[in-house]
């Protein structure tokens, strides 16, 4: 831009976001990420901004039941889709089984990555139940059905979610308990 050039005009979109079972009309800049919309506009601060590059997984949420990194997802792409954040995992005040298992197995330390770990684990369990293989699945040519989740499968499937504190043994144990 040269001196005197005006900044490009802001382009916005009017959306209806369905987050944790509630509808939210919102107007967003077309460049705004889902993570920023959740945290800054809807006051859902469970999802964390870790790396802001999609590498750590602290921002993981579910869109139509599938795991997404909300720091890389533009809000305009999730209009009228079902979004679940960590705040929406509990039902009627009863924690999700994974939330209970994370507590039981001490699967958190500082807790910063925990919301992303939980959402990712919920999505991962659904993927395994639907028969999606992973890089360590022994026989992807076999008849696909629910995948058996041993520790290696869990580690591989959760590898996009990092924990700086190293709570991985508890995370794997908690997910394994719920998977059984």
Residue frames as a rotation matrix with the C-alpha (Angstrom) as fourth column:
UNK 1
0.579 0.816 0.000 0.00
0.816 -0.579 0.000 0.00
0.000 0.000 -1.000 0.00
UNK 2
-0.475 -0.682 0.556 1.19
0.636 -0.703 -0.318 3.46
0.608 0.202 0.768 -0.75
UNK 3
-0.828 0.140 -0.544 0.58
0.377 -0.579 -0.723 6.43
-0.416 -0.803 0.426 1.44
UNK 4
-0.634 0.676 -0.376 -3.00
-0.722 -0.691 -0.025 7.56
-0.277 0.256 0.926 1.07
UNK 5
-0.545 0.461 -0.700 -4.35
-0.233 0.719 0.655 4.13
0.805 0.520 -0.284 0.11
UNK 6
0.102 0.670 0.736 -7.32
-0.981 -0.055 0.186 3.15
0.165 -0.741 0.651 2.20
UNK 7
-0.762 -0.264 0.591 -7.37
-0.443 0.879 -0.179 -0.16
-0.473 -0.398 -0.786 4.02
UNK 8
-0.822 0.494 -0.284 -9.48
0.006 0.506 0.862 -2.78
0.570 0.707 -0.419 2.29
UNK 9
-0.123 0.878 0.462 -13.14
-0.870 -0.319 0.375 -2.71
0.477 -0.356 0.804 3.22
UNK 10
-0.801 -0.065 0.595 -14.15
-0.454 0.712 -0.535 -5.15
-0.389 -0.699 -0.600 5.92
UNK 11
-0.341 0.695 -0.633 -16.39
-0.580 0.374 0.723 -7.92
0.740 0.614 0.276 4.59
UNK 12
-0.709 0.162 0.686 -18.79
-0.620 0.321 -0.716 -9.44
-0.336 -0.933 -0.127 7.07
UNK 13
-0.585 0.573 -0.575 -21.31
-0.101 0.651 0.752 -12.26
0.805 0.498 -0.323 7.12
UNK 14
-0.140 0.647 0.749 -24.45
-0.989 -0.121 -0.081 -12.75
0.038 -0.753 0.657 9.18
UNK 15
-0.610 -0.190 -0.770 -24.46
-0.257 0.966 -0.035 -16.30
0.750 0.177 -0.638 10.55
UNK 16
0.558 0.663 0.500 -26.48
-0.779 0.210 0.591 -18.56
0.287 -0.719 0.634 12.79
UNK 17
-0.518 -0.796 -0.313 -24.09
-0.550 0.590 -0.590 -20.64
0.655 -0.134 -0.744 14.82
UNK 18
0.742 0.658 -0.124 -25.36
-0.367 0.555 0.747 -23.71
0.560 -0.509 0.654 16.64
UNK 19
-0.375 -0.927 0.023 -23.01
-0.394 0.137 -0.909 -24.12
0.839 -0.350 -0.417 19.58
UNK 20
-0.996 -0.084 -0.032 -23.61
-0.015 0.514 -0.858 -26.65
0.088 -0.854 -0.513 22.33
UNK 21
-0.501 0.865 0.001 -27.25
0.865 0.501 0.039 -26.96
0.033 0.021 -0.999 21.32
UNK 22
0.215 0.555 -0.804 -27.96
0.498 -0.770 -0.398 -23.22
-0.840 -0.315 -0.442 21.37
UNK 23
0.337 -0.009 0.941 -28.46
0.909 -0.258 -0.328 -20.93
0.246 0.966 -0.079 18.37
UNK 24
0.045 -0.416 -0.908 -26.39
0.506 -0.774 0.380 -17.75
-0.861 -0.477 0.176 18.20
UNK 25
0.808 0.136 0.573 -26.97
0.570 -0.425 -0.703 -15.09
0.148 0.895 -0.421 15.55
UNK 26
0.288 -0.795 -0.533 -23.63
0.358 -0.427 0.830 -13.38
-0.888 -0.430 0.162 14.96
UNK 27
0.993 -0.115 0.032 -22.03
-0.021 -0.433 -0.901 -11.05
0.117 0.894 -0.432 12.42
UNK 28
0.468 -0.881 0.064 -18.39
0.329 0.242 0.913 -11.86
-0.820 -0.406 0.404 11.77
UNK 29
0.184 -0.581 -0.793 -15.56
-0.868 -0.475 0.146 -10.66
-0.461 0.661 -0.592 9.59
UNK 30
0.882 0.212 -0.420 -15.02
-0.428 0.733 -0.529 -13.23
0.195 0.646 0.738 6.83
UNK 31
0.066 -0.953 -0.296 -11.43
-0.320 0.261 -0.911 -13.68
0.945 0.155 -0.288 8.05
UNK 32
-0.011 -0.026 1.000 -12.38
-0.991 -0.134 -0.014 -14.42
0.134 -0.991 -0.024 11.66
UNK 33
-0.725 -0.300 -0.620 -11.51
-0.255 0.953 -0.164 -17.84
0.640 0.039 -0.767 13.06
UNK 34
0.306 0.846 -0.437 -13.97
0.105 0.427 0.898 -20.03
0.946 -0.320 0.042 14.89
UNK 35
-0.160 -0.440 -0.884 -11.71
0.926 0.244 -0.289 -19.94
0.343 -0.864 0.369 17.95
UNK 36
-0.973 -0.222 0.068 -11.88
0.193 -0.937 -0.291 -16.14
0.129 -0.270 0.954 18.09
UNK 37
-0.320 0.931 0.177 -15.65
-0.412 -0.305 0.859 -16.17
0.853 0.202 0.481 17.58
UNK 38
0.300 0.430 -0.851 -16.16
0.503 0.687 0.524 -18.70
0.810 -0.586 -0.011 20.37
UNK 39
-0.282 -0.534 -0.797 -13.90
0.954 -0.071 -0.291 -16.91
0.099 -0.843 0.529 22.82
UNK 40
-0.953 -0.279 -0.120 -14.47
0.289 -0.954 -0.078 -13.24
-0.092 -0.109 0.990 21.98
UNK 41
-0.659 0.749 0.075 -18.09
-0.519 -0.525 0.675 -13.12
0.545 0.405 0.734 20.87
UNK 42
0.276 0.830 -0.484 -19.78
-0.197 0.542 0.817 -16.05
0.941 -0.130 0.314 22.64
UNK 43
0.097 -0.347 0.933 -17.69
-0.963 -0.268 0.000 -16.02
0.250 -0.898 -0.361 25.85
UNK 44
0.996 0.087 0.024 -16.94
-0.090 0.981 0.170 -19.74
-0.009 -0.172 0.985 25.49
UNK 45
0.438 -0.896 0.076 -13.36
-0.872 -0.444 -0.203 -19.64
0.216 0.023 -0.976 26.73
UNK 46
0.682 -0.170 0.711 -12.84
-0.230 0.873 0.430 -23.37
-0.694 -0.457 0.557 27.26
UNK 47
0.741 -0.449 0.500 -11.15
0.668 0.408 -0.623 -23.76
0.076 0.795 0.602 23.88
UNK 48
0.497 -0.649 -0.576 -7.65
0.215 -0.551 0.806 -22.37
-0.841 -0.525 -0.135 24.20
UNK 49
0.925 -0.370 -0.092 -5.41
-0.228 -0.344 -0.911 -20.46
0.305 0.863 -0.402 21.82
UNK 50
0.663 -0.741 0.107 -2.15
0.372 0.449 0.813 -22.34
-0.650 -0.499 0.573 22.12
UNK 51
-0.381 -0.893 0.240 0.01
0.609 -0.047 0.792 -22.06
-0.696 0.448 0.562 19.02
UNK 52
0.302 0.632 -0.714 -2.57
-0.251 -0.670 -0.699 -20.39
-0.920 0.390 -0.044 16.73
UNK 53
-0.329 -0.475 -0.816 -1.12
-0.927 0.001 0.374 -22.51
-0.177 0.880 -0.441 13.89
UNK 54
0.619 0.698 -0.361 -3.07
-0.747 0.664 0.002 -25.78
0.241 0.268 0.933 14.24
UNK 55
-0.107 -0.795 -0.597 -0.10
-0.411 0.582 -0.702 -27.65
0.905 0.170 -0.389 15.69
UNK 56
-0.861 -0.359 0.359 -0.94
-0.441 0.180 -0.879 -28.08
0.251 -0.916 -0.313 19.38
UNK 57
-0.502 0.737 -0.454 -4.64
0.376 0.658 0.653 -29.02
0.779 0.157 -0.607 19.42
UNK 58
-0.882 0.153 -0.446 -5.58
0.400 -0.258 -0.879 -26.86
-0.250 -0.954 0.167 22.43
UNK 59
-0.653 0.633 -0.416 -8.33
-0.648 -0.751 -0.128 -25.28
-0.394 0.186 0.900 20.30
UNK 60
-0.944 0.248 -0.219 -9.91
0.045 0.750 0.659 -28.57
0.328 0.613 -0.719 19.16
UNK 61
-0.380 0.910 0.169 -13.73
-0.657 -0.137 -0.741 -28.54
-0.651 -0.392 0.650 19.00
UNK 62
-0.625 0.271 0.732 -16.25
0.517 0.847 0.128 -30.76
-0.585 0.458 -0.669 17.24
UNK 63
-0.449 0.545 -0.708 -18.10
-0.776 -0.631 0.007 -29.65
-0.443 0.553 0.706 14.11
UNK 64
0.415 0.720 -0.556 -20.85
-0.855 0.517 0.032 -32.07
0.310 0.463 0.830 13.16
UNK 65
0.944 0.015 0.330 -19.13
-0.206 0.808 0.553 -34.55
-0.258 -0.590 0.765 15.47
UNK 66
0.627 -0.766 0.142 -15.74
0.669 0.436 -0.602 -34.33
0.400 0.473 0.786 13.76
UNK 67
0.325 -0.615 -0.719 -12.59
0.691 -0.365 0.624 -32.89
-0.646 -0.699 0.306 15.26
UNK 68
0.556 -0.245 0.794 -11.42
0.575 -0.577 -0.580 -29.53
0.600 0.779 -0.180 13.94
UNK 69
-0.441 -0.706 -0.553 -8.73
0.883 -0.451 -0.128 -27.09
-0.159 -0.545 0.823 14.97
UNK 70
0.557 0.827 -0.073 -10.79
0.804 -0.560 -0.199 -23.99
-0.206 0.052 -0.977 15.58
UNK 71
0.168 -0.562 -0.810 -7.78
0.043 -0.817 0.576 -21.69
-0.985 -0.131 -0.113 15.17
UNK 72
-0.862 -0.506 0.024 -7.59
0.012 0.027 1.000 -22.75
-0.506 0.862 -0.017 11.50
UNK 73
-0.417 0.807 0.419 -11.34
0.908 0.387 0.159 -22.88
-0.034 0.447 -0.894 10.81
UNK 74
-0.949 0.165 0.269 -12.99
-0.105 -0.969 0.222 -19.76
0.297 0.182 0.937 9.46
UNK 75
-0.683 0.728 0.064 -16.27
-0.061 0.030 -0.998 -19.06
-0.728 -0.685 0.024 11.22
UNK 76
-0.137 0.669 -0.730 -18.07
-0.916 -0.366 -0.163 -18.50
-0.376 0.647 0.664 7.92
UNK 77
-0.558 -0.132 -0.819 -17.49
-0.595 0.751 0.284 -22.17
0.578 0.646 -0.498 7.05
UNK 78
-0.922 0.184 -0.342 -19.50
0.350 0.774 -0.528 -23.47
0.167 -0.606 -0.778 10.02
UNK 79
-0.653 0.755 0.058 -22.73
-0.757 -0.650 -0.073 -21.54
-0.017 -0.091 0.996 9.51
UNK 80
0.322 0.947 0.001 -25.70
-0.944 0.321 0.081 -23.70
0.076 -0.027 0.997 10.53
UNK 81
0.036 -0.360 -0.932 -23.52
-0.102 0.927 -0.362 -26.67
0.994 0.108 -0.003 11.54
UNK 82
0.936 0.338 -0.102 -23.46
0.038 0.191 0.981 -28.30
0.351 -0.922 0.166 14.98
UNK 83
-0.071 -0.967 0.245 -20.48
-0.262 -0.219 -0.940 -27.10
0.962 -0.131 -0.238 17.01
UNK 84
0.895 0.257 -0.365 -19.57
0.262 0.359 0.896 -28.68
0.362 -0.897 0.254 20.34
UNK 85
0.031 -0.870 0.492 -17.01
-0.524 -0.433 -0.733 -27.16
0.851 -0.235 -0.470 22.67
UNK 86
-0.753 -0.371 -0.544 -15.77
0.233 0.624 -0.746 -28.55
0.616 -0.688 -0.383 25.97
UNK 87
-0.831 0.486 0.270 -18.55
-0.520 -0.508 -0.687 -26.57
-0.196 -0.711 0.675 27.67
UNK 88
0.062 0.930 -0.361 -21.10
-0.992 0.098 0.080 -28.67
0.110 0.354 0.929 25.78
UNK 89
-0.577 -0.340 -0.743 -19.76
-0.362 0.921 -0.140 -32.13
0.732 0.188 -0.654 26.64
UNK 90
-0.957 0.289 0.011 -21.62
0.097 0.358 -0.929 -32.41
-0.273 -0.888 -0.370 29.95
UNK 91
-0.519 0.854 0.038 -25.34
0.036 -0.023 0.999 -33.12
0.854 0.520 -0.019 29.68
UNK 92
0.531 0.840 0.113 -27.85
-0.004 -0.130 0.991 -31.90
0.847 -0.527 -0.066 32.26
UNK 93
0.532 -0.387 0.753 -25.03
-0.821 -0.452 0.348 -31.16
0.206 -0.803 -0.559 34.71
UNK 94
0.791 -0.275 0.546 -23.61
0.003 0.894 0.447 -34.67
-0.612 -0.352 0.708 34.41
UNK 95
0.003 -0.872 -0.489 -20.01
-0.750 -0.325 0.576 -34.74
-0.662 0.365 -0.655 33.17
UNK 96
0.581 0.032 -0.813 -19.20
-0.706 0.518 -0.483 -36.65
0.406 0.855 0.324 30.01
UNK 97
0.977 -0.211 0.000 -17.62
0.187 0.866 0.464 -40.05
-0.098 -0.453 0.886 30.80
UNK 98
0.289 -0.925 0.245 -14.31
0.678 0.017 -0.734 -38.77
0.675 0.378 0.633 29.41
UNK 99
0.141 -0.200 0.970 -14.40
-0.452 -0.885 -0.117 -35.80
0.881 -0.421 -0.215 31.78
UNK 100
0.835 0.215 0.507 -14.91
-0.550 0.334 0.765 -38.17
-0.005 -0.918 0.397 34.70
UNK 101
0.832 -0.554 0.008 -12.14
0.552 0.827 -0.107 -40.48
0.052 0.093 0.994 33.46
UNK 102
0.194 -0.786 0.587 -9.70
0.223 -0.548 -0.806 -37.59
0.955 0.288 0.069 33.04
UNK 103
0.328 -0.031 0.944 -10.23
-0.821 -0.504 0.268 -36.75
0.468 -0.863 -0.190 36.71
UNK 104
0.940 0.122 0.319 -10.03
-0.281 0.810 0.515 -40.38
-0.196 -0.574 0.795 37.84
UNK 105
0.683 -0.700 0.209 -6.83
0.730 0.644 -0.230 -41.09
0.026 0.309 0.951 35.90
UNK 106
0.390 -0.533 -0.751 -5.19
0.235 -0.731 0.641 -37.73
-0.890 -0.426 -0.160 36.67
UNK 107
0.116 -0.259 0.959 -5.07
0.972 0.228 -0.057 -36.97
-0.204 0.939 0.278 32.94
UNK 108
0.616 0.028 0.787 -4.41
0.334 -0.914 -0.229 -33.28
0.713 0.404 -0.573 33.43
UNK 109
-0.228 -0.688 -0.690 -1.85
0.974 -0.150 -0.172 -31.15
0.015 -0.711 0.703 35.13
UNK 110
-0.921 -0.097 -0.376 -1.98
0.143 -0.985 -0.096 -27.46
-0.361 -0.142 0.922 34.26
UNK 111
-0.116 0.979 0.166 -5.21
0.540 0.203 -0.817 -28.08
-0.834 -0.006 -0.552 32.33
UNK 112
-0.279 0.003 -0.960 -4.49
-0.514 -0.845 0.147 -25.76
-0.812 0.534 0.237 29.42
UNK 113
-0.819 -0.107 -0.564 -4.66
-0.561 0.353 0.748 -28.51
0.119 0.929 -0.349 26.80
UNK 114
-0.832 0.425 0.357 -7.46
0.124 0.769 -0.627 -30.44
-0.541 -0.477 -0.693 28.52
UNK 115
0.123 0.941 -0.317 -10.44
-0.377 -0.251 -0.892 -28.92
-0.918 0.229 0.323 26.66
UNK 116
0.126 -0.153 -0.980 -8.85
-0.992 0.003 -0.128 -29.76
0.022 0.988 -0.152 23.31
UNK 117
-0.890 -0.456 -0.027 -7.80
-0.451 0.886 -0.110 -33.20
0.074 -0.086 -0.994 24.54
UNK 118
-0.537 0.754 0.378 -11.37
-0.007 0.444 -0.896 -33.94
-0.844 -0.484 -0.233 25.66
UNK 119
0.397 0.709 -0.582 -13.03
-0.615 -0.266 -0.743 -32.77
-0.681 0.653 0.330 22.45
UNK 120
-0.191 -0.551 -0.812 -10.45
-0.955 0.295 0.025 -34.63
0.226 0.781 -0.583 20.39
UNK 121
-0.938 -0.171 0.301 -10.98
-0.271 0.905 -0.329 -37.80
-0.216 -0.390 -0.895 22.42
UNK 122
-0.065 0.983 0.169 -14.76
-0.189 0.154 -0.970 -37.61
-0.980 -0.095 0.176 21.92
UNK 123
0.489 0.215 -0.845 -14.27
-0.828 -0.188 -0.528 -37.25
-0.273 0.958 0.086 18.17
UNK 124
-0.492 -0.785 -0.376 -11.61
-0.845 0.534 -0.009 -39.95
0.208 0.314 -0.926 18.08
UNK 125
-0.717 0.299 0.630 -13.84
-0.163 0.807 -0.568 -42.46
-0.678 -0.510 -0.529 19.87
UNK 126
0.403 0.901 -0.161 -16.58
-0.334 -0.019 -0.942 -41.80
-0.852 0.433 0.293 17.31
UNK 127
0.210 -0.423 -0.882 -14.11
-0.976 -0.032 -0.217 -42.26
0.063 0.906 -0.419 14.44
UNK 128
-0.821 -0.559 0.113 -12.93
-0.570 0.814 -0.114 -45.58
-0.029 -0.158 -0.987 15.89
UNK 129
-0.352 0.782 0.514 -16.53
-0.096 0.516 -0.851 -46.73
-0.931 -0.349 -0.106 16.43
UNK 130
0.622 0.579 -0.527 -17.21
-0.530 -0.184 -0.828 -45.92
-0.577 0.794 0.192 12.76
UNK 131
0.738 -0.335 0.586 -14.28
0.467 0.880 -0.085 -48.12
-0.487 0.336 0.806 11.72
UNK 132
0.879 -0.477 -0.022 -11.81
-0.368 -0.648 -0.667 -45.44
0.304 0.594 -0.745 10.63
UNK 133
0.619 -0.727 -0.296 -8.30
0.762 0.647 0.006 -46.94
0.187 -0.230 0.955 10.59
UNK 134
0.852 -0.470 -0.231 -5.22
-0.337 -0.829 0.446 -45.08
-0.402 -0.302 -0.865 11.77
UNK 135
0.347 -0.816 -0.461 -1.55
-0.829 -0.038 -0.557 -45.26
0.438 0.576 -0.690 10.79
UNK 136
-0.664 -0.643 0.382 -1.02
-0.748 0.572 -0.336 -48.06
-0.002 -0.509 -0.861 13.33
UNK 137
0.429 0.840 0.332 -4.13
-0.756 0.535 -0.377 -50.11
-0.495 -0.089 0.865 12.56
UNK 138
-0.326 -0.719 0.613 -2.69
-0.286 0.693 0.661 -53.58
-0.901 0.040 -0.432 11.79
UNK 139
-0.743 0.098 0.663 -4.98
0.580 0.589 0.563 -54.61
-0.335 0.802 -0.494 8.92
UNK 140
-0.520 0.553 -0.651 -6.78
-0.409 -0.830 -0.379 -51.84
-0.750 0.069 0.658 7.08
UNK 141
-0.719 0.242 -0.651 -7.86
-0.599 0.259 0.758 -54.30
0.353 0.935 -0.041 4.40
UNK 142
-0.890 0.416 -0.186 -9.98
0.455 0.794 -0.402 -56.27
-0.020 -0.443 -0.897 6.83
UNK 143
0.001 0.973 0.231 -13.73
0.720 -0.161 0.675 -55.80
0.694 0.166 -0.700 7.13
UNK 144
-0.790 -0.304 0.532 -14.14
-0.051 -0.833 -0.552 -52.39
0.611 -0.463 0.642 8.73
UNK 145
0.411 0.835 -0.366 -16.08
0.528 0.110 0.842 -52.22
0.743 -0.539 -0.396 11.93
UNK 146
0.945 -0.075 0.320 -15.48
-0.290 -0.647 0.705 -50.68
0.154 -0.759 -0.633 15.33
UNK 147
0.183 -0.969 -0.166 -11.74
-0.182 0.133 -0.974 -50.42
0.966 0.208 -0.152 15.90
UNK 148
0.687 -0.120 -0.717 -10.12
0.693 0.408 0.595 -51.95
0.221 -0.905 0.363 18.98
UNK 149
0.635 -0.419 0.649 -8.38
-0.288 -0.908 -0.305 -49.14
0.717 0.007 -0.697 20.77
UNK 150
0.506 -0.594 -0.626 -5.20
0.852 0.457 0.255 -50.34
0.134 -0.662 0.737 22.43
UNK 151
0.448 -0.358 -0.819 -2.70
0.396 -0.742 0.541 -47.83
-0.802 -0.566 -0.190 23.83
UNK 152
-0.654 -0.732 0.188 -0.83
0.473 -0.202 0.858 -47.55
-0.590 0.650 0.478 20.51
UNK 153
-0.255 0.662 0.705 -4.06
0.878 -0.146 0.455 -46.76
0.404 0.736 -0.544 18.64
UNK 154
0.707 0.549 -0.446 -5.02
0.697 -0.646 0.310 -44.15
-0.118 -0.531 -0.839 21.23
UNK 155
0.031 -0.787 -0.616 -1.60
0.367 -0.565 0.739 -42.49
-0.930 -0.249 0.271 21.13
UNK 156
-0.765 -0.329 0.554 -1.61
0.610 -0.091 0.787 -42.36
-0.208 0.940 0.270 17.32
UNK 157
-0.030 0.871 0.490 -5.16
0.875 -0.214 0.435 -41.04
0.484 0.442 -0.755 17.09
UNK 158
0.829 0.320 -0.459 -4.51
0.535 -0.697 0.478 -38.37
-0.167 -0.642 -0.748 19.73
UNK 159
-0.051 -0.999 0.006 -1.12
0.960 -0.048 0.277 -37.33
-0.276 0.020 0.961 18.32
UNK 160
-0.195 0.021 0.980 -2.47
0.600 -0.789 0.136 -33.98
0.776 0.615 0.142 17.10
UNK 161
0.783 0.453 0.426 -3.06
-0.090 -0.596 0.798 -32.85
0.615 -0.663 -0.426 20.68
UNK 162
-0.185 -0.967 -0.173 0.01
0.278 0.117 -0.953 -31.89
0.942 -0.225 0.248 22.67
UNK 163
0.926 0.343 -0.161 0.44
0.234 -0.186 0.954 -31.66
0.297 -0.921 -0.252 26.44
UNK 164
0.251 -0.880 0.404 3.40
-0.376 -0.473 -0.797 -29.62
0.892 0.048 -0.449 27.63
UNK 165
0.227 -0.119 0.967 3.08
-0.974 0.003 0.229 -31.09
-0.030 -0.993 -0.115 31.13
UNK 166
-0.653 -0.532 -0.539 3.41
-0.605 0.795 -0.051 -34.66
0.456 0.293 -0.840 29.88
UNK 167
-0.302 0.635 0.711 0.12
-0.752 0.299 -0.587 -36.04
-0.585 -0.712 0.387 31.22
UNK 168
-0.248 0.192 -0.949 0.04
-0.882 0.359 0.303 -38.55
0.400 0.913 0.081 28.35
UNK 169
-0.931 -0.076 -0.356 -0.02
0.023 0.964 -0.266 -41.74
0.364 -0.256 -0.896 30.50
UNK 170
-0.684 0.720 -0.123 -3.16
0.133 -0.042 -0.990 -40.50
-0.718 -0.693 -0.067 32.28
UNK 171
-0.202 0.593 -0.779 -4.75
-0.860 -0.488 -0.148 -39.30
-0.468 0.641 0.609 29.04
UNK 172
-0.536 -0.064 -0.841 -4.21
-0.623 0.702 0.344 -42.66
0.569 0.709 -0.417 27.34
UNK 173
-0.962 0.164 -0.217 -5.47
0.264 0.756 -0.599 -44.55
0.066 -0.634 -0.771 30.40
UNK 174
-0.516 0.813 -0.268 -8.59
-0.213 -0.425 -0.879 -42.37
-0.829 -0.397 0.393 30.69
UNK 175
-0.140 0.446 -0.884 -9.47
-0.986 -0.142 0.084 -42.75
-0.088 0.884 0.460 27.02
UNK 176
-0.739 -0.219 -0.637 -8.77
-0.347 0.934 0.081 -46.48
0.578 0.281 -0.766 27.18
UNK 177
-0.896 0.445 0.009 -11.11
0.174 0.368 -0.914 -46.86
-0.410 -0.817 -0.407 30.14
UNK 178
-0.151 0.882 -0.445 -13.96
-0.550 -0.449 -0.704 -45.09
-0.821 0.139 0.554 28.33
UNK 179
-0.297 -0.020 -0.955 -13.25
-0.933 0.217 0.286 -46.99
0.201 0.976 -0.083 25.09
UNK 180
-0.951 -0.049 -0.305 -13.70
0.008 0.983 -0.183 -50.29
0.308 -0.176 -0.935 26.94
